């Protein structure tokens, strides 16, 4: 069932990785029971929180849905 609350994820960011880096990311994501995209998204959110750079329009409720 599709999510009905929160902001839709419509934007993409592409990056190239070395195979060992991708494998390390995949391993950590699997360890946490997440897919790679979700794991990277959460990592970015955590970093933005630490830097106090999270956009105001992203509410805590929307972010918690991704945890």
PDB file of N, CA, C and O in Angstrom:
ATOM      1  N   UNK A   1       0.844  -1.178   0.000  1.00  0.00           N
ATOM      2  CA  UNK A   1       0.000   0.000   0.000  1.00  0.00           C
ATOM      3  C   UNK A   1       0.891   1.245   0.000  1.00  0.00           C
ATOM      4  O   UNK A   1       1.824   1.325   0.799  1.00  0.00           O
ATOM      5  N   UNK A   2       0.625   2.217  -0.879  1.00  0.00           N
ATOM      6  CA  UNK A   2       1.458   3.418  -0.927  1.00  0.00           C
ATOM      7  C   UNK A   2       1.276   4.282   0.312  1.00  0.00           C
ATOM      8  O   UNK A   2       0.208   4.307   0.924  1.00  0.00           O
ATOM      9  N   UNK A   3       2.347   4.992   0.668  1.00  0.00           N
ATOM     10  CA  UNK A   3       2.267   5.913   1.792  1.00  0.00           C
ATOM     11  C   UNK A   3       1.401   7.100   1.398  1.00  0.00           C
ATOM     12  O   UNK A   3       1.458   7.576   0.264  1.00  0.00           O
ATOM     13  N   UNK A   4       0.602   7.570   2.345  1.00  0.00           N
ATOM     14  CA  UNK A   4      -0.267   8.706   2.054  1.00  0.00           C
ATOM     15  C   UNK A   4       0.172   9.960   2.784  1.00  0.00           C
ATOM     16  O   UNK A   4      -0.314  11.049   2.478  1.00  0.00           O
ATOM     17  N   UNK A   5       1.085   9.835   3.747  1.00  0.00           N
ATOM     18  CA  UNK A   5       1.570  11.005   4.463  1.00  0.00           C
ATOM     19  C   UNK A   5       3.011  11.262   4.080  1.00  0.00           C
ATOM     20  O   UNK A   5       3.703  10.375   3.580  1.00  0.00           O
ATOM     21  N   UNK A   6       3.451  12.468   4.315  1.00  0.00           N
ATOM     22  CA  UNK A   6       4.833  12.801   4.028  1.00  0.00           C
ATOM     23  C   UNK A   6       5.025  13.298   2.612  1.00  0.00           C
ATOM     24  O   UNK A   6       4.113  13.266   1.786  1.00  0.00           O
ATOM     25  N   UNK A   7       6.205  13.744   2.362  1.00  0.00           N
ATOM     26  CA  UNK A   7       6.541  14.303   1.063  1.00  0.00           C
ATOM     27  C   UNK A   7       6.962  13.199   0.101  1.00  0.00           C
ATOM     28  O   UNK A   7       7.683  12.276   0.481  1.00  0.00           O
ATOM     29  N   UNK A   8       6.509  13.298  -1.144  1.00  0.00           N
ATOM     30  CA  UNK A   8       6.871  12.295  -2.148  1.00  0.00           C
ATOM     31  C   UNK A   8       8.331  12.472  -2.545  1.00  0.00           C
ATOM     32  O   UNK A   8       8.841  13.588  -2.638  1.00  0.00           O
ATOM     33  N   UNK A   9       8.968  11.369  -2.770  1.00  0.00           N
ATOM     34  CA  UNK A   9      10.368  11.386  -3.202  1.00  0.00           C
ATOM     35  C   UNK A   9      10.386  11.388  -4.728  1.00  0.00           C
ATOM     36  O   UNK A   9      10.188  10.350  -5.359  1.00  0.00           O
ATOM     37  N   UNK A  10      10.624  12.555  -5.312  1.00  0.00           N
ATOM     38  CA  UNK A  10      10.597  12.680  -6.770  1.00  0.00           C
ATOM     39  C   UNK A  10      11.953  13.027  -7.356  1.00  0.00           C
ATOM     40  O   UNK A  10      12.129  12.949  -8.572  1.00  0.00           O
ATOM     41  N   UNK A  11      12.912  13.407  -6.532  1.00  0.00           N
ATOM     42  CA  UNK A  11      14.227  13.821  -7.015  1.00  0.00           C
ATOM     43  C   UNK A  11      15.234  12.686  -6.849  1.00  0.00           C
ATOM     44  O   UNK A  11      15.148  11.887  -5.917  1.00  0.00           O
ATOM     45  N   UNK A  12      16.188  12.636  -7.772  1.00  0.00           N
ATOM     46  CA  UNK A  12      17.229  11.611  -7.706  1.00  0.00           C
ATOM     47  C   UNK A  12      18.603  12.263  -7.684  1.00  0.00           C
ATOM     48  O   UNK A  12      18.811  13.336  -8.250  1.00  0.00           O
ATOM     49  N   UNK A  13      19.530  11.594  -7.022  1.00  0.00           N
ATOM     50  CA  UNK A  13      20.934  11.978  -7.029  1.00  0.00           C
ATOM     51  C   UNK A  13      21.707  10.731  -7.429  1.00  0.00           C
ATOM     52  O   UNK A  13      21.608   9.691  -6.777  1.00  0.00           O
ATOM     53  N   UNK A  14      22.468  10.843  -8.492  1.00  0.00           N
ATOM     54  CA  UNK A  14      23.254   9.693  -8.958  1.00  0.00           C
ATOM     55  C   UNK A  14      24.725   9.939  -8.646  1.00  0.00           C
ATOM     56  O   UNK A  14      25.214  11.066  -8.738  1.00  0.00           O
ATOM     57  N   UNK A  15      25.415   8.880  -8.280  1.00  0.00           N
ATOM     58  CA  UNK A  15      26.848   8.980  -8.025  1.00  0.00           C
ATOM     59  C   UNK A  15      27.514   7.667  -8.408  1.00  0.00           C
ATOM     60  O   UNK A  15      26.894   6.604  -8.363  1.00  0.00           O
ATOM     61  N   UNK A  16      28.747   7.754  -8.772  1.00  0.00           N
ATOM     62  CA  UNK A  16      29.509   6.547  -9.112  1.00  0.00           C
ATOM     63  C   UNK A  16      30.319   6.108  -7.899  1.00  0.00           C
ATOM     64  O   UNK A  16      30.868   6.931  -7.166  1.00  0.00           O
ATOM     65  N   UNK A  17      30.381   4.796  -7.704  1.00  0.00           N
ATOM     66  CA  UNK A  17      31.091   4.213  -6.573  1.00  0.00           C
ATOM     67  C   UNK A  17      32.046   3.141  -7.063  1.00  0.00           C
ATOM     68  O   UNK A  17      31.842   2.550  -8.124  1.00  0.00           O
ATOM     69  N   UNK A  18      33.069   2.898  -6.298  1.00  0.00           N
ATOM     70  CA  UNK A  18      33.915   1.746  -6.584  1.00  0.00           C
ATOM     71  C   UNK A  18      33.166   0.504  -6.113  1.00  0.00           C
ATOM     72  O   UNK A  18      32.334   0.597  -5.210  1.00  0.00           O
ATOM     73  N   UNK A  19      33.443  -0.647  -6.701  1.00  0.00           N
ATOM     74  CA  UNK A  19      32.774  -1.870  -6.235  1.00  0.00           C
ATOM     75  C   UNK A  19      32.957  -2.141  -4.739  1.00  0.00           C
ATOM     76  O   UNK A  19      31.995  -2.532  -4.078  1.00  0.00           O
ATOM     77  N   UNK A  20      34.170  -1.946  -4.178  1.00  0.00           N
ATOM     78  CA  UNK A  20      34.296  -2.203  -2.734  1.00  0.00           C
ATOM     79  C   UNK A  20      33.444  -1.259  -1.877  1.00  0.00           C
ATOM     80  O   UNK A  20      32.897  -1.678  -0.856  1.00  0.00           O
ATOM     81  N   UNK A  21      33.327   0.010  -2.284  1.00  0.00           N
ATOM     82  CA  UNK A  21      32.502   0.944  -1.528  1.00  0.00           C
ATOM     83  C   UNK A  21      31.035   0.549  -1.612  1.00  0.00           C
ATOM     84  O   UNK A  21      30.328   0.576  -0.605  1.00  0.00           O
ATOM     85  N   UNK A  22      30.572   0.186  -2.799  1.00  0.00           N
ATOM     86  CA  UNK A  22      29.176  -0.240  -2.940  1.00  0.00           C
ATOM     87  C   UNK A  22      28.913  -1.486  -2.102  1.00  0.00           C
ATOM     88  O   UNK A  22      27.861  -1.597  -1.473  1.00  0.00           O
ATOM     89  N   UNK A  23      29.844  -2.409  -2.086  1.00  0.00           N
ATOM     90  CA  UNK A  23      29.673  -3.634  -1.307  1.00  0.00           C
ATOM     91  C   UNK A  23      29.601  -3.326   0.185  1.00  0.00           C
ATOM     92  O   UNK A  23      28.806  -3.928   0.906  1.00  0.00           O
ATOM     93  N   UNK A  24      30.432  -2.385   0.653  1.00  0.00           N
ATOM     94  CA  UNK A  24      30.402  -2.003   2.067  1.00  0.00           C
ATOM     95  C   UNK A  24      29.062  -1.363   2.423  1.00  0.00           C
ATOM     96  O   UNK A  24      28.502  -1.642   3.484  1.00  0.00           O
ATOM     97  N   UNK A  25      28.548  -0.507   1.540  1.00  0.00           N
ATOM     98  CA  UNK A  25      27.248   0.130   1.764  1.00  0.00           C
ATOM     99  C   UNK A  25      26.151  -0.927   1.789  1.00  0.00           C
ATOM    100  O   UNK A  25      25.284  -0.908   2.662  1.00  0.00           O
ATOM    101  N   UNK A  26      26.192  -1.843   0.833  1.00  0.00           N
ATOM    102  CA  UNK A  26      25.186  -2.904   0.759  1.00  0.00           C
ATOM    103  C   UNK A  26      25.195  -3.753   2.029  1.00  0.00           C
ATOM    104  O   UNK A  26      24.139  -4.108   2.554  1.00  0.00           O
ATOM    105  N   UNK A  27      26.381  -4.074   2.514  1.00  0.00           N
ATOM    106  CA  UNK A  27      26.517  -4.890   3.723  1.00  0.00           C
ATOM    107  C   UNK A  27      25.898  -4.184   4.932  1.00  0.00           C
ATOM    108  O   UNK A  27      25.167  -4.802   5.707  1.00  0.00           O
ATOM    109  N   UNK A  28      26.190  -2.891   5.092  1.00  0.00           N
ATOM    110  CA  UNK A  28      25.637  -2.137   6.217  1.00  0.00           C
ATOM    111  C   UNK A  28      24.126  -1.989   6.096  1.00  0.00           C
ATOM    112  O   UNK A  28      23.405  -2.103   7.087  1.00  0.00           O
ATOM    113  N   UNK A  29      23.653  -1.735   4.888  1.00  0.00           N
ATOM    114  CA  UNK A  29      22.209  -1.603   4.670  1.00  0.00           C
ATOM    115  C   UNK A  29      21.499  -2.910   5.028  1.00  0.00           C
ATOM    116  O   UNK A  29      20.472  -2.895   5.706  1.00  0.00           O
ATOM    117  N   UNK A  30      22.039  -4.023   4.579  1.00  0.00           N
ATOM    118  CA  UNK A  30      21.438  -5.325   4.885  1.00  0.00           C
ATOM    119  C   UNK A  30      21.465  -5.601   6.382  1.00  0.00           C
ATOM    120  O   UNK A  30      20.510  -6.142   6.938  1.00  0.00           O
ATOM    121  N   UNK A  31      22.557  -5.229   7.025  1.00  0.00           N
ATOM    122  CA  UNK A  31      22.683  -5.437   8.467  1.00  0.00           C
ATOM    123  C   UNK A  31      21.576  -4.696   9.220  1.00  0.00           C
ATOM    124  O   UNK A  31      21.093  -5.167  10.250  1.00  0.00           O
ATOM    125  N   UNK A  32      21.179  -3.528   8.694  1.00  0.00           N
ATOM    126  CA  UNK A  32      20.126  -2.732   9.322  1.00  0.00           C
ATOM    127  C   UNK A  32      18.736  -3.047   8.772  1.00  0.00           C
ATOM    128  O   UNK A  32      17.749  -2.444   9.193  1.00  0.00           O
ATOM    129  N   UNK A  33      18.659  -3.991   7.834  1.00  0.00           N
ATOM    130  CA  UNK A  33      17.364  -4.363   7.273  1.00  0.00           C
ATOM    131  C   UNK A  33      16.782  -3.308   6.349  1.00  0.00           C
ATOM    132  O   UNK A  33      15.563  -3.160   6.264  1.00  0.00           O
ATOM    133  N   UNK A  34      17.641  -2.578   5.658  1.00  0.00           N
ATOM    134  CA  UNK A  34      17.207  -1.512   4.751  1.00  0.00           C
ATOM    135  C   UNK A  34      17.743  -1.785   3.356  1.00  0.00           C
ATOM    136  O   UNK A  34      18.678  -2.566   3.178  1.00  0.00           O
ATOM    137  N   UNK A  35      17.135  -1.128   2.361  1.00  0.00           N
ATOM    138  CA  UNK A  35      17.738  -1.204   1.038  1.00  0.00           C
ATOM    139  C   UNK A  35      18.790  -0.096   0.937  1.00  0.00           C
ATOM    140  O   UNK A  35      18.852   0.787   1.792  1.00  0.00           O
ATOM    141  N   UNK A  36      19.600  -0.149  -0.094  1.00  0.00           N
ATOM    142  CA  UNK A  36      20.705   0.798  -0.232  1.00  0.00           C
ATOM    143  C   UNK A  36      20.208   2.240  -0.271  1.00  0.00           C
ATOM    144  O   UNK A  36      20.774   3.105   0.396  1.00  0.00           O
ATOM    145  N   UNK A  37      19.164   2.505  -1.038  1.00  0.00           N
ATOM    146  CA  UNK A  37      18.646   3.879  -1.142  1.00  0.00           C
ATOM    147  C   UNK A  37      18.207   4.415   0.212  1.00  0.00           C
ATOM    148  O   UNK A  37      18.530   5.547   0.571  1.00  0.00           O
ATOM    149  N   UNK A  38      17.476   3.608   0.956  1.00  0.00           N
ATOM    150  CA  UNK A  38      16.993   4.036   2.268  1.00  0.00           C
ATOM    151  C   UNK A  38      18.161   4.272   3.222  1.00  0.00           C
ATOM    152  O   UNK A  38      18.155   5.234   3.990  1.00  0.00           O
ATOM    153  N   UNK A  39      19.152   3.404   3.172  1.00  0.00           N
ATOM    154  CA  UNK A  39      20.307   3.536   4.054  1.00  0.00           C
ATOM    155  C   UNK A  39      21.064   4.830   3.766  1.00  0.00           C
ATOM    156  O   UNK A  39      21.421   5.566   4.685  1.00  0.00           O
ATOM    157  N   UNK A  40      21.307   5.102   2.481  1.00  0.00           N
ATOM    158  CA  UNK A  40      22.015   6.330   2.100  1.00  0.00           C
ATOM    159  C   UNK A  40      21.180   7.557   2.458  1.00  0.00           C
ATOM    160  O   UNK A  40      21.719   8.539   2.968  1.00  0.00           O
ATOM    161  N   UNK A  41      19.875   7.515   2.201  1.00  0.00           N
ATOM    162  CA  UNK A  41      18.995   8.643   2.532  1.00  0.00           C
ATOM    163  C   UNK A  41      19.065   8.947   4.028  1.00  0.00           C
ATOM    164  O   UNK A  41      19.175  10.110   4.417  1.00  0.00           O
ATOM    165  N   UNK A  42      19.004   7.919   4.865  1.00  0.00           N
ATOM    166  CA  UNK A  42      19.081   8.124   6.310  1.00  0.00           C
ATOM    167  C   UNK A  42      20.436   8.678   6.724  1.00  0.00           C
ATOM    168  O   UNK A  42      20.513   9.520   7.619  1.00  0.00           O
ATOM    169  N   UNK A  43      21.497   8.220   6.088  1.00  0.00           N
ATOM    170  CA  UNK A  43      22.833   8.732   6.376  1.00  0.00           C
ATOM    171  C   UNK A  43      22.915  10.225   6.056  1.00  0.00           C
ATOM    172  O   UNK A  43      23.477  11.000   6.830  1.00  0.00           O
ATOM    173  N   UNK A  44      22.356  10.622   4.922  1.00  0.00           N
ATOM    174  CA  UNK A  44      22.349  12.036   4.534  1.00  0.00           C
ATOM    175  C   UNK A  44      21.526  12.873   5.507  1.00  0.00           C
ATOM    176  O   UNK A  44      21.932  13.974   5.878  1.00  0.00           O
ATOM    177  N   UNK A  45      20.373  12.356   5.922  1.00  0.00           N
ATOM    178  CA  UNK A  45      19.528  13.079   6.878  1.00  0.00           C
ATOM    179  C   UNK A  45      20.269  13.274   8.196  1.00  0.00           C
ATOM    180  O   UNK A  45      20.245  14.367   8.762  1.00  0.00           O
ATOM    181  N   UNK A  46      20.928  12.227   8.689  1.00  0.00           N
ATOM    182  CA  UNK A  46      21.686  12.334   9.940  1.00  0.00           C
ATOM    183  C   UNK A  46      22.784  13.384   9.823  1.00  0.00           C
ATOM    184  O   UNK A  46      22.982  14.179  10.742  1.00  0.00           O
ATOM    185  N   UNK A  47      23.491  13.392   8.712  1.00  0.00           N
ATOM    186  CA  UNK A  47      24.571  14.364   8.512  1.00  0.00           C
ATOM    187  C   UNK A  47      24.013  15.786   8.450  1.00  0.00           C
ATOM    188  O   UNK A  47      24.591  16.704   9.032  1.00  0.00           O
ATOM    189  N   UNK A  48      22.904  15.968   7.754  1.00  0.00           N
ATOM    190  CA  UNK A  48      22.290  17.297   7.675  1.00  0.00           C
ATOM    191  C   UNK A  48      21.791  17.759   9.043  1.00  0.00           C
ATOM    192  O   UNK A  48      21.872  18.944   9.365  1.00  0.00           O
ATOM    193  N   UNK A  49      21.281  16.834   9.841  1.00  0.00           N
ATOM    194  CA  UNK A  49      20.857  17.187  11.210  1.00  0.00           C
ATOM    195  C   UNK A  49      22.050  17.674  12.024  1.00  0.00           C
ATOM    196  O   UNK A  49      21.961  18.690  12.713  1.00  0.00           O
ATOM    197  N   UNK A  50      23.167  16.951  11.945  1.00  0.00           N
ATOM    198  CA  UNK A  50      24.365  17.330  12.696  1.00  0.00           C
ATOM    199  C   UNK A  50      24.856  18.711  12.301  1.00  0.00           C
ATOM    200  O   UNK A  50      25.392  19.443  13.133  1.00  0.00           O
ATOM    201  N   UNK A  51      24.678  19.068  11.049  1.00  0.00           N
ATOM    202  CA  UNK A  51      25.136  20.369  10.545  1.00  0.00           C
ATOM    203  C   UNK A  51      24.062  21.451  10.679  1.00  0.00           C
ATOM    204  O   UNK A  51      24.271  22.592  10.268  1.00  0.00           O
ATOM    205  N   UNK A  52      22.921  21.092  11.252  1.00  0.00           N
ATOM    206  CA  UNK A  52      21.783  22.015  11.336  1.00  0.00           C
ATOM    207  C   UNK A  52      21.443  22.586   9.970  1.00  0.00           C
ATOM    208  O   UNK A  52      21.158  23.777   9.838  1.00  0.00           O
ATOM    209  N   UNK A  53      21.475  21.740   8.964  1.00  0.00           N
ATOM    210  CA  UNK A  53      21.224  22.160   7.586  1.00  0.00           C
ATOM    211  C   UNK A  53      19.984  21.522   6.993  1.00  0.00           C
ATOM    212  O   UNK A  53      19.761  21.610   5.786  1.00  0.00           O
ATOM    213  N   UNK A  54      19.180  20.886   7.816  1.00  0.00           N
ATOM    214  CA  UNK A  54      17.981  20.228   7.320  1.00  0.00           C
ATOM    215  C   UNK A  54      16.949  21.283   6.931  1.00  0.00           C
ATOM    216  O   UNK A  54      16.650  22.169   7.732  1.00  0.00           O
ATOM    217  N   UNK A  55      16.399  21.209   5.723  1.00  0.00           N
ATOM    218  CA  UNK A  55      15.390  22.198   5.321  1.00  0.00           C
ATOM    219  C   UNK A  55      14.206  22.203   6.285  1.00  0.00           C
ATOM    220  O   UNK A  55      13.778  21.152   6.761  1.00  0.00           O
ATOM    221  N   UNK A  56      13.682  23.397   6.568  1.00  0.00           N
ATOM    222  CA  UNK A  56      12.566  23.542   7.510  1.00  0.00           C
ATOM    223  C   UNK A  56      11.339  22.759   7.088  1.00  0.00           C
ATOM    224  O   UNK A  56      10.598  22.270   7.940  1.00  0.00           O
ATOM    225  N   UNK A  57      11.110  22.630   5.786  1.00  0.00           N
ATOM    226  CA  UNK A  57       9.890  21.967   5.332  1.00  0.00           C
ATOM    227  C   UNK A  57       9.900  20.466   5.582  1.00  0.00           C
ATOM    228  O   UNK A  57       8.865  19.814   5.441  1.00  0.00           O
ATOM    229  N   UNK A  58      11.041  19.907   5.947  1.00  0.00           N
ATOM    230  CA  UNK A  58      11.097  18.486   6.299  1.00  0.00           C
ATOM    231  C   UNK A  58      10.762  18.356   7.776  1.00  0.00           C
ATOM    232  O   UNK A  58      11.582  18.670   8.638  1.00  0.00           O
ATOM    233  N   UNK A  59       9.573  17.898   8.056  1.00  0.00           N
ATOM    234  CA  UNK A  59       9.157  17.770   9.449  1.00  0.00           C
ATOM    235  C   UNK A  59       9.740  16.503  10.060  1.00  0.00           C
ATOM    236  O   UNK A  59      10.117  15.569   9.353  1.00  0.00           O
ATOM    237  N   UNK A  60       9.804  16.493  11.359  1.00  0.00           N
ATOM    238  CA  UNK A  60      10.288  15.316  12.078  1.00  0.00           C
ATOM    239  C   UNK A  60       9.430  14.106  11.742  1.00  0.00           C
ATOM    240  O   UNK A  60       9.946  12.995  11.624  1.00  0.00           O
ATOM    241  N   UNK A  61       8.121  14.313  11.586  1.00  0.00           N
ATOM    242  CA  UNK A  61       7.223  13.202  11.257  1.00  0.00           C
ATOM    243  C   UNK A  61       7.615  12.568   9.928  1.00  0.00           C
ATOM    244  O   UNK A  61       7.666  11.343   9.821  1.00  0.00           O
ATOM    245  N   UNK A  62       7.890  13.379   8.920  1.00  0.00           N
ATOM    246  CA  UNK A  62       8.272  12.852   7.612  1.00  0.00           C
ATOM    247  C   UNK A  62       9.587  12.091   7.690  1.00  0.00           C
ATOM    248  O   UNK A  62       9.743  11.051   7.050  1.00  0.00           O
ATOM    249  N   UNK A  63      10.530  12.600   8.465  1.00  0.00           N
ATOM    250  CA  UNK A  63      11.824  11.939   8.574  1.00  0.00           C
ATOM    251  C   UNK A  63      11.704  10.618   9.316  1.00  0.00           C
ATOM    252  O   UNK A  63      12.364   9.645   8.951  1.00  0.00           O
ATOM    253  N   UNK A  64      10.888  10.568  10.333  1.00  0.00           N
ATOM    254  CA  UNK A  64      10.747   9.348  11.113  1.00  0.00           C
ATOM    255  C   UNK A  64      10.144   8.219  10.289  1.00  0.00           C
ATOM    256  O   UNK A  64      10.382   7.050  10.590  1.00  0.00           O
ATOM    257  N   UNK A  65       9.367   8.541   9.253  1.00  0.00           N
ATOM    258  CA  UNK A  65       8.808   7.499   8.391  1.00  0.00           C
ATOM    259  C   UNK A  65       9.911   6.731   7.677  1.00  0.00           C
ATOM    260  O   UNK A  65       9.717   5.577   7.296  1.00  0.00           O
ATOM    261  N   UNK A  66      11.065   7.360   7.494  1.00  0.00           N
ATOM    262  CA  UNK A  66      12.168   6.737   6.771  1.00  0.00           C
ATOM    263  C   UNK A  66      13.091   5.941   7.672  1.00  0.00           C
ATOM    264  O   UNK A  66      14.050   5.349   7.178  1.00  0.00           O
ATOM    265  N   UNK A  67      12.850   5.902   8.939  1.00  0.00           N
ATOM    266  CA  UNK A  67      13.741   5.188   9.860  1.00  0.00           C
ATOM    267  C   UNK A  67      13.359   3.755   9.978  1.00  0.00           C
ATOM    268  O   UNK A  67      14.000   3.003  10.712  1.00  0.00           O
TER     269      UNK A  67
END
